[in-house]
């Protein structure tokens, strides 16, 4: 995590926000003391692929199509 002074953060806020959107966390300091952290909101944070795959597998185990095929559901949606 990178640290940046408050004055520089104020001067370059748009660029810092672009970096945060990409997933970076940036600590803002005042006289060398951390006072704030810029980080993406929870819904934008990247999740580990292994965790996502595990959650998808768990979802599949708990939800079934009860004998319907994907083709049947597509055809039903077209009617």
PyMOL Python script that loads the backbone (N, CA, C, O; Angstrom):
from pymol import cmd

cmd.read_pdbstr("""\
ATOM      1  N   UNK A   1       0.852  -1.165   0.000  1.00  0.00           N
ATOM      2  CA  UNK A   1       0.000   0.000   0.000  1.00  0.00           C
ATOM      3  C   UNK A   1       0.903   1.235   0.000  1.00  0.00           C
ATOM      4  O   UNK A   1       1.839   1.328   0.795  1.00  0.00           O
ATOM      5  N   UNK A   2       0.625   2.154  -0.871  1.00  0.00           N
ATOM      6  CA  UNK A   2       1.421   3.366  -1.018  1.00  0.00           C
ATOM      7  C   UNK A   2       0.918   4.451  -0.067  1.00  0.00           C
ATOM      8  O   UNK A   2      -0.275   4.530   0.226  1.00  0.00           O
ATOM      9  N   UNK A   3       1.827   5.272   0.403  1.00  0.00           N
ATOM     10  CA  UNK A   3       1.471   6.429   1.224  1.00  0.00           C
ATOM     11  C   UNK A   3       1.709   7.696   0.426  1.00  0.00           C
ATOM     12  O   UNK A   3       2.646   7.779  -0.368  1.00  0.00           O
ATOM     13  N   UNK A   4       0.852   8.681   0.645  1.00  0.00           N
ATOM     14  CA  UNK A   4       0.971   9.949  -0.064  1.00  0.00           C
ATOM     15  C   UNK A   4       0.563  11.061   0.896  1.00  0.00           C
ATOM     16  O   UNK A   4      -0.346  10.882   1.707  1.00  0.00           O
ATOM     17  N   UNK A   5       1.225  12.200   0.807  1.00  0.00           N
ATOM     18  CA  UNK A   5       0.912  13.340   1.667  1.00  0.00           C
ATOM     19  C   UNK A   5      -0.431  13.944   1.314  1.00  0.00           C
ATOM     20  O   UNK A   5      -0.897  13.824   0.182  1.00  0.00           O
ATOM     21  N   UNK A   6      -1.058  14.601   2.299  1.00  0.00           N
ATOM     22  CA  UNK A   6      -2.389  15.186   2.107  1.00  0.00           C
ATOM     23  C   UNK A   6      -2.394  16.243   0.999  1.00  0.00           C
ATOM     24  O   UNK A   6      -3.321  16.280   0.190  1.00  0.00           O
ATOM     25  N   UNK A   7      -1.386  17.088   0.953  1.00  0.00           N
ATOM     26  CA  UNK A   7      -1.337  18.132  -0.075  1.00  0.00           C
ATOM     27  C   UNK A   7      -1.252  17.507  -1.462  1.00  0.00           C
ATOM     28  O   UNK A   7      -1.975  17.909  -2.374  1.00  0.00           O
ATOM     29  N   UNK A   8      -0.376  16.535  -1.618  1.00  0.00           N
ATOM     30  CA  UNK A   8      -0.233  15.869  -2.912  1.00  0.00           C
ATOM     31  C   UNK A   8      -1.516  15.112  -3.277  1.00  0.00           C
ATOM     32  O   UNK A   8      -1.903  15.071  -4.445  1.00  0.00           O
ATOM     33  N   UNK A   9      -2.172  14.518  -2.281  1.00  0.00           N
ATOM     34  CA  UNK A   9      -3.431  13.803  -2.534  1.00  0.00           C
ATOM     35  C   UNK A   9      -4.491  14.765  -3.041  1.00  0.00           C
ATOM     36  O   UNK A   9      -5.244  14.442  -3.960  1.00  0.00           O
ATOM     37  N   UNK A  10      -4.551  15.964  -2.434  1.00  0.00           N
ATOM     38  CA  UNK A  10      -5.526  16.963  -2.868  1.00  0.00           C
ATOM     39  C   UNK A  10      -5.228  17.406  -4.296  1.00  0.00           C
ATOM     40  O   UNK A  10      -6.141  17.587  -5.101  1.00  0.00           O
ATOM     41  N   UNK A  11      -3.967  17.577  -4.599  1.00  0.00           N
ATOM     42  CA  UNK A  11      -3.553  18.046  -5.918  1.00  0.00           C
ATOM     43  C   UNK A  11      -3.831  17.006  -7.008  1.00  0.00           C
ATOM     44  O   UNK A  11      -4.189  17.364  -8.130  1.00  0.00           O
ATOM     45  N   UNK A  12      -3.667  15.718  -6.678  1.00  0.00           N
ATOM     46  CA  UNK A  12      -3.773  14.654  -7.685  1.00  0.00           C
ATOM     47  C   UNK A  12      -4.945  13.704  -7.428  1.00  0.00           C
ATOM     48  O   UNK A  12      -4.891  12.536  -7.810  1.00  0.00           O
ATOM     49  N   UNK A  13      -5.994  14.198  -6.787  1.00  0.00           N
ATOM     50  CA  UNK A  13      -7.112  13.322  -6.416  1.00  0.00           C
ATOM     51  C   UNK A  13      -7.701  12.556  -7.603  1.00  0.00           C
ATOM     52  O   UNK A  13      -7.918  11.352  -7.469  1.00  0.00           O
ATOM     53  N   UNK A  14      -7.971  13.171  -8.746  1.00  0.00           N
ATOM     54  CA  UNK A  14      -8.547  12.383  -9.853  1.00  0.00           C
ATOM     55  C   UNK A  14      -7.672  11.189 -10.265  1.00  0.00           C
ATOM     56  O   UNK A  14      -8.188  10.105 -10.536  1.00  0.00           O
ATOM     57  N   UNK A  15      -6.358  11.393 -10.312  1.00  0.00           N
ATOM     58  CA  UNK A  15      -5.458  10.293 -10.675  1.00  0.00           C
ATOM     59  C   UNK A  15      -5.469   9.209  -9.596  1.00  0.00           C
ATOM     60  O   UNK A  15      -5.441   8.016  -9.900  1.00  0.00           O
ATOM     61  N   UNK A  16      -5.509   9.637  -8.337  1.00  0.00           N
ATOM     62  CA  UNK A  16      -5.552   8.665  -7.239  1.00  0.00           C
ATOM     63  C   UNK A  16      -6.835   7.843  -7.299  1.00  0.00           C
ATOM     64  O   UNK A  16      -6.816   6.632  -7.079  1.00  0.00           O
ATOM     65  N   UNK A  17      -7.941   8.503  -7.595  1.00  0.00           N
ATOM     66  CA  UNK A  17      -9.213   7.777  -7.684  1.00  0.00           C
ATOM     67  C   UNK A  17      -9.196   6.750  -8.805  1.00  0.00           C
ATOM     68  O   UNK A  17      -9.768   5.670  -8.656  1.00  0.00           O
ATOM     69  N   UNK A  18      -8.555   7.062  -9.920  1.00  0.00           N
ATOM     70  CA  UNK A  18      -8.434   6.088 -11.004  1.00  0.00           C
ATOM     71  C   UNK A  18      -7.649   4.868 -10.548  1.00  0.00           C
ATOM     72  O   UNK A  18      -7.989   3.740 -10.905  1.00  0.00           O
ATOM     73  N   UNK A  19      -6.611   5.086  -9.770  1.00  0.00           N
ATOM     74  CA  UNK A  19      -5.824   3.966  -9.257  1.00  0.00           C
ATOM     75  C   UNK A  19      -6.636   3.129  -8.267  1.00  0.00           C
ATOM     76  O   UNK A  19      -6.533   1.903  -8.245  1.00  0.00           O
ATOM     77  N   UNK A  20      -7.437   3.802  -7.456  1.00  0.00           N
ATOM     78  CA  UNK A  20      -8.272   3.089  -6.482  1.00  0.00           C
ATOM     79  C   UNK A  20      -9.314   2.244  -7.203  1.00  0.00           C
ATOM     80  O   UNK A  20      -9.594   1.118  -6.792  1.00  0.00           O
ATOM     81  N   UNK A  21      -9.885   2.779  -8.271  1.00  0.00           N
ATOM     82  CA  UNK A  21     -10.867   2.014  -9.057  1.00  0.00           C
ATOM     83  C   UNK A  21     -10.251   0.720  -9.568  1.00  0.00           C
ATOM     84  O   UNK A  21     -10.943  -0.289  -9.699  1.00  0.00           O
ATOM     85  N   UNK A  22      -8.957   0.744  -9.856  1.00  0.00           N
ATOM     86  CA  UNK A  22      -8.260  -0.448 -10.351  1.00  0.00           C
ATOM     87  C   UNK A  22      -7.876  -1.406  -9.231  1.00  0.00           C
ATOM     88  O   UNK A  22      -7.283  -2.455  -9.486  1.00  0.00           O
ATOM     89  N   UNK A  23      -8.214  -1.046  -7.974  1.00  0.00           N
ATOM     90  CA  UNK A  23      -7.991  -1.977  -6.875  1.00  0.00           C
ATOM     91  C   UNK A  23      -6.894  -1.593  -5.900  1.00  0.00           C
ATOM     92  O   UNK A  23      -6.670  -2.313  -4.927  1.00  0.00           O
ATOM     93  N   UNK A  24      -6.206  -0.492  -6.125  1.00  0.00           N
ATOM     94  CA  UNK A  24      -5.135  -0.100  -5.214  1.00  0.00           C
ATOM     95  C   UNK A  24      -5.692   0.507  -3.929  1.00  0.00           C
ATOM     96  O   UNK A  24      -6.798   1.046  -3.905  1.00  0.00           O
ATOM     97  N   UNK A  25      -4.903   0.406  -2.866  1.00  0.00           N
ATOM     98  CA  UNK A  25      -5.204   1.084  -1.599  1.00  0.00           C
ATOM     99  C   UNK A  25      -4.109   2.110  -1.373  1.00  0.00           C
ATOM    100  O   UNK A  25      -2.925   1.807  -1.522  1.00  0.00           O
ATOM    101  N   UNK A  26      -4.502   3.326  -1.012  1.00  0.00           N
ATOM    102  CA  UNK A  26      -3.544   4.405  -0.831  1.00  0.00           C
ATOM    103  C   UNK A  26      -3.783   5.049   0.532  1.00  0.00           C
ATOM    104  O   UNK A  26      -4.905   5.441   0.849  1.00  0.00           O
ATOM    105  N   UNK A  27      -2.719   5.158   1.340  1.00  0.00           N
ATOM    106  CA  UNK A  27      -2.802   5.803   2.640  1.00  0.00           C
ATOM    107  C   UNK A  27      -2.452   7.274   2.478  1.00  0.00           C
ATOM    108  O   UNK A  27      -1.443   7.614   1.861  1.00  0.00           O
ATOM    109  N   UNK A  28      -3.288   8.145   3.033  1.00  0.00           N
ATOM    110  CA  UNK A  28      -3.023   9.574   3.014  1.00  0.00           C
ATOM    111  C   UNK A  28      -2.460   9.956   4.379  1.00  0.00           C
ATOM    112  O   UNK A  28      -3.018   9.616   5.422  1.00  0.00           O
ATOM    113  N   UNK A  29      -1.339  10.672   4.341  1.00  0.00           N
ATOM    114  CA  UNK A  29      -0.687  11.059   5.594  1.00  0.00           C
ATOM    115  C   UNK A  29      -0.680  12.571   5.745  1.00  0.00           C
ATOM    116  O   UNK A  29      -0.741  13.311   4.763  1.00  0.00           O
ATOM    117  N   UNK A  30      -0.605  13.014   6.989  1.00  0.00           N
ATOM    118  CA  UNK A  30      -0.453  14.429   7.299  1.00  0.00           C
ATOM    119  C   UNK A  30       0.721  14.539   8.247  1.00  0.00           C
ATOM    120  O   UNK A  30       0.668  14.050   9.376  1.00  0.00           O
ATOM    121  N   UNK A  31       1.769  15.174   7.792  1.00  0.00           N
ATOM    122  CA  UNK A  31       3.020  15.275   8.561  1.00  0.00           C
ATOM    123  C   UNK A  31       3.550  13.890   8.915  1.00  0.00           C
ATOM    124  O   UNK A  31       4.068  13.675  10.010  1.00  0.00           O
ATOM    125  N   UNK A  32       3.413  12.946   7.971  1.00  0.00           N
ATOM    126  CA  UNK A  32       3.952  11.600   8.169  1.00  0.00           C
ATOM    127  C   UNK A  32       3.070  10.659   8.957  1.00  0.00           C
ATOM    128  O   UNK A  32       3.410   9.489   9.127  1.00  0.00           O
ATOM    129  N   UNK A  33       1.928  11.154   9.446  1.00  0.00           N
ATOM    130  CA  UNK A  33       1.016  10.328  10.252  1.00  0.00           C
ATOM    131  C   UNK A  33      -0.172   9.915   9.379  1.00  0.00           C
ATOM    132  O   UNK A  33      -0.824  10.785   8.801  1.00  0.00           O
ATOM    133  N   UNK A  34      -0.477   8.612   9.264  1.00  0.00           N
ATOM    134  CA  UNK A  34      -1.633   8.180   8.472  1.00  0.00           C
ATOM    135  C   UNK A  34      -2.936   8.756   9.026  1.00  0.00           C
ATOM    136  O   UNK A  34      -3.216   8.647  10.220  1.00  0.00           O
ATOM    137  N   UNK A  35      -3.730   9.371   8.142  1.00  0.00           N
ATOM    138  CA  UNK A  35      -5.004   9.953   8.563  1.00  0.00           C
ATOM    139  C   UNK A  35      -6.193   9.375   7.797  1.00  0.00           C
ATOM    140  O   UNK A  35      -7.333   9.495   8.247  1.00  0.00           O
ATOM    141  N   UNK A  36      -5.940   8.750   6.646  1.00  0.00           N
ATOM    142  CA  UNK A  36      -7.049   8.195   5.860  1.00  0.00           C
ATOM    143  C   UNK A  36      -6.509   7.140   4.898  1.00  0.00           C
ATOM    144  O   UNK A  36      -5.318   7.095   4.590  1.00  0.00           O
ATOM    145  N   UNK A  37      -7.425   6.298   4.439  1.00  0.00           N
ATOM    146  CA  UNK A  37      -7.081   5.284   3.444  1.00  0.00           C
ATOM    147  C   UNK A  37      -8.101   5.363   2.315  1.00  0.00           C
ATOM    148  O   UNK A  37      -9.309   5.298   2.543  1.00  0.00           O
ATOM    149  N   UNK A  38      -7.597   5.504   1.102  1.00  0.00           N
ATOM    150  CA  UNK A  38      -8.458   5.419  -0.080  1.00  0.00           C
ATOM    151  C   UNK A  38      -8.444   3.968  -0.534  1.00  0.00           C
ATOM    152  O   UNK A  38      -7.381   3.399  -0.782  1.00  0.00           O
ATOM    153  N   UNK A  39      -9.615   3.376  -0.640  1.00  0.00           N
ATOM    154  CA  UNK A  39      -9.705   1.999  -1.107  1.00  0.00           C
ATOM    155  C   UNK A  39     -11.033   1.803  -1.808  1.00  0.00           C
ATOM    156  O   UNK A  39     -11.989   2.530  -1.536  1.00  0.00           O
ATOM    157  N   UNK A  40     -11.108   0.832  -2.707  1.00  0.00           N
ATOM    158  CA  UNK A  40     -12.370   0.597  -3.409  1.00  0.00           C
ATOM    159  C   UNK A  40     -13.439   0.110  -2.436  1.00  0.00           C
ATOM    160  O   UNK A  40     -13.121  -0.540  -1.440  1.00  0.00           O
ATOM    161  N   UNK A  41     -14.713   0.422  -2.719  1.00  0.00           N
ATOM    162  CA  UNK A  41     -15.786  -0.104  -1.876  1.00  0.00           C
ATOM    163  C   UNK A  41     -15.842  -1.624  -1.981  1.00  0.00           C
ATOM    164  O   UNK A  41     -15.331  -2.195  -2.945  1.00  0.00           O
ATOM    165  N   UNK A  42     -16.454  -2.283  -1.004  1.00  0.00           N
ATOM    166  CA  UNK A  42     -16.446  -3.757  -0.987  1.00  0.00           C
ATOM    167  C   UNK A  42     -16.898  -4.407  -2.290  1.00  0.00           C
ATOM    168  O   UNK A  42     -16.325  -5.420  -2.691  1.00  0.00           O
ATOM    169  N   UNK A  43     -17.900  -3.862  -2.960  1.00  0.00           N
ATOM    170  CA  UNK A  43     -18.401  -4.510  -4.175  1.00  0.00           C
ATOM    171  C   UNK A  43     -17.435  -4.370  -5.349  1.00  0.00           C
ATOM    172  O   UNK A  43     -17.607  -5.057  -6.356  1.00  0.00           O
ATOM    173  N   UNK A  44     -16.429  -3.509  -5.254  1.00  0.00           N
ATOM    174  CA  UNK A  44     -15.456  -3.371  -6.333  1.00  0.00           C
ATOM    175  C   UNK A  44     -14.131  -4.065  -6.046  1.00  0.00           C
ATOM    176  O   UNK A  44     -13.276  -4.159  -6.926  1.00  0.00           O
ATOM    177  N   UNK A  45     -13.960  -4.543  -4.839  1.00  0.00           N
ATOM    178  CA  UNK A  45     -12.706  -5.200  -4.490  1.00  0.00           C
ATOM    179  C   UNK A  45     -12.603  -6.527  -5.217  1.00  0.00           C
ATOM    180  O   UNK A  45     -13.590  -7.241  -5.394  1.00  0.00           O
ATOM    181  N   UNK A  46     -11.413  -6.834  -5.624  1.00  0.00           N
ATOM    182  CA  UNK A  46     -11.181  -8.093  -6.326  1.00  0.00           C
ATOM    183  C   UNK A  46     -11.186  -9.237  -5.321  1.00  0.00           C
ATOM    184  O   UNK A  46     -10.610  -9.132  -4.238  1.00  0.00           O
ATOM    185  N   UNK A  47     -11.837 -10.320  -5.691  1.00  0.00           N
ATOM    186  CA  UNK A  47     -11.885 -11.509  -4.858  1.00  0.00           C
ATOM    187  C   UNK A  47     -10.978 -12.566  -5.470  1.00  0.00           C
ATOM    188  O   UNK A  47     -10.831 -12.647  -6.690  1.00  0.00           O
ATOM    189  N   UNK A  48     -10.381 -13.362  -4.622  1.00  0.00           N
ATOM    190  CA  UNK A  48      -9.502 -14.414  -5.117  1.00  0.00           C
ATOM    191  C   UNK A  48     -10.290 -15.382  -5.993  1.00  0.00           C
ATOM    192  O   UNK A  48     -11.390 -15.790  -5.621  1.00  0.00           O
ATOM    193  N   UNK A  49      -9.743 -15.756  -7.154  1.00  0.00           N
ATOM    194  CA  UNK A  49     -10.451 -16.677  -8.050  1.00  0.00           C
ATOM    195  C   UNK A  49     -10.833 -17.991  -7.375  1.00  0.00           C
ATOM    196  O   UNK A  49     -11.915 -18.517  -7.633  1.00  0.00           O
ATOM    197  N   UNK A  50      -9.969 -18.532  -6.517  1.00  0.00           N
ATOM    198  CA  UNK A  50     -10.285 -19.798  -5.852  1.00  0.00           C
ATOM    199  C   UNK A  50     -11.524 -19.662  -4.983  1.00  0.00           C
ATOM    200  O   UNK A  50     -12.331 -20.588  -4.899  1.00  0.00           O
ATOM    201  N   UNK A  51     -11.680 -18.508  -4.331  1.00  0.00           N
ATOM    202  CA  UNK A  51     -12.851 -18.278  -3.483  1.00  0.00           C
ATOM    203  C   UNK A  51     -14.121 -18.184  -4.335  1.00  0.00           C
ATOM    204  O   UNK A  51     -15.162 -18.727  -3.966  1.00  0.00           O
ATOM    205  N   UNK A  52     -14.029 -17.505  -5.457  1.00  0.00           N
ATOM    206  CA  UNK A  52     -15.183 -17.377  -6.353  1.00  0.00           C
ATOM    207  C   UNK A  52     -15.597 -18.740  -6.883  1.00  0.00           C
ATOM    208  O   UNK A  52     -16.784 -19.061  -6.919  1.00  0.00           O
ATOM    209  N   UNK A  53     -14.628 -19.538  -7.293  1.00  0.00           N
ATOM    210  CA  UNK A  53     -14.923 -20.875  -7.817  1.00  0.00           C
ATOM    211  C   UNK A  53     -15.582 -21.734  -6.751  1.00  0.00           C
ATOM    212  O   UNK A  53     -16.539 -22.453  -7.039  1.00  0.00           O
ATOM    213  N   UNK A  54     -15.083 -21.668  -5.523  1.00  0.00           N
ATOM    214  CA  UNK A  54     -15.671 -22.442  -4.432  1.00  0.00           C
ATOM    215  C   UNK A  54     -17.109 -22.007  -4.166  1.00  0.00           C
ATOM    216  O   UNK A  54     -17.976 -22.848  -3.926  1.00  0.00           O
ATOM    217  N   UNK A  55     -17.367 -20.709  -4.206  1.00  0.00           N
ATOM    218  CA  UNK A  55     -18.731 -20.214  -3.997  1.00  0.00           C
ATOM    219  C   UNK A  55     -19.661 -20.654  -5.122  1.00  0.00           C
ATOM    220  O   UNK A  55     -20.817 -20.991  -4.867  1.00  0.00           O
ATOM    221  N   UNK A  56     -19.174 -20.657  -6.362  1.00  0.00           N
ATOM    222  CA  UNK A  56     -19.988 -21.116  -7.488  1.00  0.00           C
ATOM    223  C   UNK A  56     -20.328 -22.598  -7.367  1.00  0.00           C
ATOM    224  O   UNK A  56     -21.457 -23.008  -7.641  1.00  0.00           O
ATOM    225  N   UNK A  57     -19.357 -23.391  -6.959  1.00  0.00           N
ATOM    226  CA  UNK A  57     -19.614 -24.827  -6.786  1.00  0.00           C
ATOM    227  C   UNK A  57     -20.639 -25.065  -5.688  1.00  0.00           C
ATOM    228  O   UNK A  57     -21.523 -25.909  -5.835  1.00  0.00           O
ATOM    229  N   UNK A  58     -20.527 -24.335  -4.603  1.00  0.00           N
ATOM    230  CA  UNK A  58     -21.488 -24.461  -3.505  1.00  0.00           C
ATOM    231  C   UNK A  58     -22.896 -24.072  -3.979  1.00  0.00           C
ATOM    232  O   UNK A  58     -23.876 -24.736  -3.644  1.00  0.00           O
ATOM    233  N   UNK A  59     -22.982 -22.992  -4.759  1.00  0.00           N
ATOM    234  CA  UNK A  59     -24.265 -22.557  -5.298  1.00  0.00           C
ATOM    235  C   UNK A  59     -24.875 -23.635  -6.188  1.00  0.00           C
ATOM    236  O   UNK A  59     -26.071 -23.917  -6.101  1.00  0.00           O
ATOM    237  N   UNK A  60     -24.044 -24.240  -7.050  1.00  0.00           N
ATOM    238  CA  UNK A  60     -24.533 -25.290  -7.957  1.00  0.00           C
ATOM    239  C   UNK A  60     -25.067 -26.488  -7.189  1.00  0.00           C
ATOM    240  O   UNK A  60     -26.056 -27.096  -7.598  1.00  0.00           O
ATOM    241  N   UNK A  61     -24.424 -26.833  -6.085  1.00  0.00           N
ATOM    242  CA  UNK A  61     -24.886 -27.969  -5.281  1.00  0.00           C
ATOM    243  C   UNK A  61     -26.249 -27.690  -4.655  1.00  0.00           C
ATOM    244  O   UNK A  61     -27.059 -28.602  -4.484  1.00  0.00           O
ATOM    245  N   UNK A  62     -26.495 -26.451  -4.320  1.00  0.00           N
ATOM    246  CA  UNK A  62     -27.737 -26.095  -3.631  1.00  0.00           C
ATOM    247  C   UNK A  62     -28.884 -25.760  -4.579  1.00  0.00           C
ATOM    248  O   UNK A  62     -30.043 -25.761  -4.165  1.00  0.00           O
ATOM    249  N   UNK A  63     -28.582 -25.477  -5.831  1.00  0.00           N
ATOM    250  CA  UNK A  63     -29.619 -25.096  -6.794  1.00  0.00           C
ATOM    251  C   UNK A  63     -29.541 -26.010  -8.012  1.00  0.00           C
ATOM    252  O   UNK A  63     -28.496 -26.119  -8.654  1.00  0.00           O
ATOM    253  N   UNK A  64     -30.656 -26.664  -8.322  1.00  0.00           N
ATOM    254  CA  UNK A  64     -30.699 -27.547  -9.478  1.00  0.00           C
ATOM    255  C   UNK A  64     -31.763 -27.078 -10.463  1.00  0.00           C
ATOM    256  O   UNK A  64     -32.613 -26.254 -10.127  1.00  0.00           O
ATOM    257  N   UNK A  65     -31.708 -27.600 -11.663  1.00  0.00           N
ATOM    258  CA  UNK A  65     -32.693 -27.263 -12.690  1.00  0.00           C
ATOM    259  C   UNK A  65     -33.885 -28.209 -12.666  1.00  0.00           C
ATOM    260  O   UNK A  65     -34.814 -28.052 -13.458  1.00  0.00           O
ATOM    261  N   UNK A  66     -33.871 -29.177 -11.779  1.00  0.00           N
ATOM    262  CA  UNK A  66     -34.973 -30.125 -11.594  1.00  0.00           C
ATOM    263  C   UNK A  66     -35.392 -30.775 -12.906  1.00  0.00           C
ATOM    264  O   UNK A  66     -36.577 -30.830 -13.235  1.00  0.00           O
ATOM    265  N   UNK A  67     -34.409 -31.265 -13.649  1.00  0.00           N
ATOM    266  CA  UNK A  67     -34.695 -32.010 -14.867  1.00  0.00           C
ATOM    267  C   UNK A  67     -34.818 -31.169 -16.120  1.00  0.00           C
ATOM    268  O   UNK A  67     -34.868 -31.728 -17.215  1.00  0.00           O
ATOM    269  N   UNK A  68     -34.870 -29.852 -16.009  1.00  0.00           N
ATOM    270  CA  UNK A  68     -34.953 -29.011 -17.199  1.00  0.00           C
ATOM    271  C   UNK A  68     -33.582 -28.896 -17.850  1.00  0.00           C
ATOM    272  O   UNK A  68     -32.548 -28.874 -17.184  1.00  0.00           O
ATOM    273  N   UNK A  69     -33.613 -28.825 -19.166  1.00  0.00           N
ATOM    274  CA  UNK A  69     -32.353 -28.607 -19.861  1.00  0.00           C
ATOM    275  C   UNK A  69     -32.231 -27.113 -20.172  1.00  0.00           C
ATOM    276  O   UNK A  69     -33.224 -26.386 -20.196  1.00  0.00           O
ATOM    277  N   UNK A  70     -31.038 -26.688 -20.399  1.00  0.00           N
ATOM    278  CA  UNK A  70     -30.809 -25.289 -20.743  1.00  0.00           C
ATOM    279  C   UNK A  70     -31.553 -24.937 -22.025  1.00  0.00           C
ATOM    280  O   UNK A  70     -32.118 -23.849 -22.138  1.00  0.00           O
ATOM    281  N   UNK A  71     -31.553 -25.843 -22.980  1.00  0.00           N
ATOM    282  CA  UNK A  71     -32.255 -25.621 -24.247  1.00  0.00           C
ATOM    283  C   UNK A  71     -33.748 -25.405 -24.000  1.00  0.00           C
ATOM    284  O   UNK A  71     -34.343 -24.507 -24.597  1.00  0.00           O
ATOM    285  N   UNK A  72     -34.374 -26.224 -23.118  1.00  0.00           N
ATOM    286  CA  UNK A  72     -35.799 -26.064 -22.804  1.00  0.00           C
ATOM    287  C   UNK A  72     -36.081 -24.684 -22.216  1.00  0.00           C
ATOM    288  O   UNK A  72     -37.081 -24.050 -22.554  1.00  0.00           O
ATOM    289  N   UNK A  73     -35.202 -24.230 -21.342  1.00  0.00           N
ATOM    290  CA  UNK A  73     -35.415 -22.930 -20.724  1.00  0.00           C
ATOM    291  C   UNK A  73     -35.258 -21.804 -21.747  1.00  0.00           C
ATOM    292  O   UNK A  73     -35.989 -20.816 -21.686  1.00  0.00           O
ATOM    293  N   UNK A  74     -34.333 -21.934 -22.671  1.00  0.00           N
ATOM    294  CA  UNK A  74     -34.166 -20.921 -23.718  1.00  0.00           C
ATOM    295  C   UNK A  74     -35.412 -20.873 -24.587  1.00  0.00           C
ATOM    296  O   UNK A  74     -35.921 -19.797 -24.901  1.00  0.00           O
ATOM    297  N   UNK A  75     -35.891 -22.025 -24.965  1.00  0.00           N
ATOM    298  CA  UNK A  75     -37.098 -22.074 -25.798  1.00  0.00           C
ATOM    299  C   UNK A  75     -38.311 -21.505 -25.068  1.00  0.00           C
ATOM    300  O   UNK A  75     -39.135 -20.821 -25.674  1.00  0.00           O
ATOM    301  N   UNK A  76     -38.422 -21.782 -23.777  1.00  0.00           N
ATOM    302  CA  UNK A  76     -39.532 -21.243 -22.984  1.00  0.00           C
ATOM    303  C   UNK A  76     -39.463 -19.727 -22.951  1.00  0.00           C
ATOM    304  O   UNK A  76     -40.492 -19.054 -23.023  1.00  0.00           O
ATOM    305  N   UNK A  77     -38.267 -19.191 -22.845  1.00  0.00           N
ATOM    306  CA  UNK A  77     -38.104 -17.734 -22.810  1.00  0.00           C
ATOM    307  C   UNK A  77     -38.426 -17.052 -24.108  1.00  0.00           C
ATOM    308  O   UNK A  77     -38.710 -15.855 -24.122  1.00  0.00           O
ATOM    309  N   UNK A  78     -38.390 -17.781 -25.199  1.00  0.00           N
ATOM    310  CA  UNK A  78     -38.671 -17.205 -26.522  1.00  0.00           C
ATOM    311  C   UNK A  78     -40.162 -17.135 -26.827  1.00  0.00           C
ATOM    312  O   UNK A  78     -40.584 -16.451 -27.760  1.00  0.00           O
ATOM    313  N   UNK A  79     -40.942 -17.838 -26.044  1.00  0.00           N
ATOM    314  CA  UNK A  79     -42.390 -17.864 -26.320  1.00  0.00           C
ATOM    315  C   UNK A  79     -43.077 -16.645 -25.826  1.00  0.00           C
ATOM    316  O   UNK A  79     -44.291 -16.515 -25.981  1.00  0.00           O
TER     317      UNK A  79
END
""", "prot")
cmd.dss("prot")
cmd.show_as("cartoon", "prot")
cmd.util.cbc("prot")
cmd.orient("prot")
